[in-house]
């Protein structure tokens, strides 16, 4: 089946299209409420950080493609937009995609999020097509690199505006990464998944000690469980074994440190690796890029 280019039916010079972009932008800004909103130049899009109450009802997406990164906690999410269907538990660090020009229904618990809304014209050589976007909208994407770039984009916009060269390069990274993802990841819905309270306790322990060794026994103790029960519960909650989950958290921290200009050697020690080569292999395994490549791209 041949792919349809994302912008093949979009006449960006059409005044009607520009009016629709303007209306969609106003809708997104209104939905952000008391959150922080940064506009890109022209009608290219916007990036927001907002807290939303639980919602259930009709959804009407305009011409902006939407990406949303959940920042904390977890809650059920259902969205049915056009031909895409998504239902499961939306967890911290996961990104969901909302296709442009689609209507449907959605139901969501309360969420704190960073949202990116992009016009097709913002990325001149977008590597995505409409069919790929529909597939991406059917899953939760637990991707540390994508989460790190979206977070960096918001803080760049907060500090310097959403029209810098850094910001534009970050947009290209977002779309390139989306094109590399293998499709939706189904979240396990085990009946005995680790509770949010226990996960928060373990998360606090681990993130406070990313520079040091943290054993499964220590994580289990923080959760108030035995090691084997904790391992099963964490896997049911996150889809990852304890050390894989710990590695993901370390690489998320490392991505931010590298983007901030820290050297590869210093970053590796900050996230618990005495050997920079081992750190580099782990970073590539998780993000698909070497630390040096990641640092250069930012």
C-alpha positions, 0 to 999 in steps of 0.5 A, spaced: 500 500 500 502 506 498 503 512 503 499 518 503 504 524 504 501 528 510 501 535 507 498 532 500 491 535 500 493 541 504 494 548 501 498 552 506 496 558 502 489 558 502 486 563 507 481 558 509 486 553 512 490 559 515 483 561 519 482 553 521 489 554 524 488 560 528 481 557 530 485 550 532 490 554 536 485 558 540 482 552 542 488 549 544 490 555 548 483 555 551 483 548 553 490 549 557 487 554 562 492 557 567 497 553 564 503 555 560 503 556 553 508 558 548 507 560 540 511 558 535 512 564 529 506 565 525 501 559 525 506 554 526 504 551 532 505 551 540 507 548 546 504 548 552 505 545 560 498 544 563 494 540 568 487 538 566 481 535 570 478 528 568 474 529 561 469 525 557 466 527 551 466 529 544 473 531 541 474 535 534 481 536 532 483 541 527 489 541 523 494 541 528 498 534 529 498 533 537 503 530 541 502 529 549 507 527 554 504 525 561 509 528 566 507 524 573 502 519 575 497 514 571 490 514 569 486 510 564 485 514 557 481 512 551 481 516 545 477 514 538 479 519 533 477 517 525 480 510 524 485 510 530 483 507 537 487 507 543 485 505 550 489 503 556 493 506 562 497 512 560 503 512 565 508 518 566 513 518 561 509 516 555 507 520 549 500 519 545 499 522 538 492 525 536 492 526 529 490 532 525 483 533 522 479 528 526 473 527 530 471 522 535 470 521 543 475 521 549 475 519 556 481 521 560 483 521 568 486 528 570 493 529 567 499 533 568 502 534 561 507 537 556 503 538 549 506 540 542 501 542 537 504 542 530 502 545 523 504 541 517 508 547 515 513 547 521 517 541 519 518 542 511 521 535 510 516 531 515 518 524 515 511 521 517 505 520 512 498 520 514 498 512 515 503 512 519 500 517 524 494 513 524 498 507 527 502 512 532 495 514 535 493 507 536 498 506 542 502 509 548 509 510 546 514 509 552 520 512 549 526 516 553 529 520 547 522 522 545 520 524 552 527 528 553 526 532 547 519 534 548 521 536 555 527 540 553 523 543 547 518 546 553 524 549 557 527 552 551 521 555 549 520 557 556 527 560 557 528 563 549 521 562 546 519 557 541 522 560 534 530 559 536 534 554 532 535 550 538 527 549 538 527 548 530 532 543 530 528 539 536 522 539 532 526 535 527 528 530 532 521 529 534 519 527 527 525 523 526 524 519 532 516 518 531 518 515 524 523 510 527 518 508 532 515 501 531 508 502 532 504 502 538 506 498 545 500 495 549 501 496 556 500 490 560 493 490 564 495 485 570 491 485 576 496 485 581 500 491 578 505 495 583 500 501 586 502 508 584 503 509 592 509 504 592 511 506 585 512 513 587 516 510 593 521 506 589 521 512 584 523 517 589 529 512 592 532 510 585 532 518 582 535 520 589 541 515 588 542 514 580 549 515 581 550 509 586 548 502 585 541 500 587 539 493 588 532 489 587 532 488 594 532 495 596 527 497 591 523 491 593 524 494 601 521 501 599 515 498 596 514 494 602 514 487 598 519 481 597 524 481 591 520 476 587 513 479 588 516 486 587 519 484 580 512 481 577 508 487 580 513 492 577 513 488 570 506 488 570 506 496 571 511 498 567 512 492 562 520 492 564 524 488 569 527 492 575 534 493 572 531 495 565 526 500 569 532 503 572 536 503 566 531 507 563 531 512 568 538 513 568 538 514 561 532 519 561 537 523 566 543 522 562 539 525 556 537 531 559 544 532 562 548 531 555 543 536 552 545 541 557 552 541 555 555 536 560 561 531 557 559 524 556 564 522 562 561 527 567 554 524 565 556 517 565 558 518 573 552 522 574 548 516 572 552 511 576 557 508 570 564 508 572 565 506 565 564 511 560 564 505 554 558 501 558 554 507 559 555 509 552 552 502 550 547 502 554 545 509 552 545 507 545 541 501 546 535 505 550 535 511 545 538 509 539 544 514 539 550 514 542 551 520 547 556 524 543 551 524 537 545 526 542 550 531 545 551 534 538 544 534 536 543 539 541 
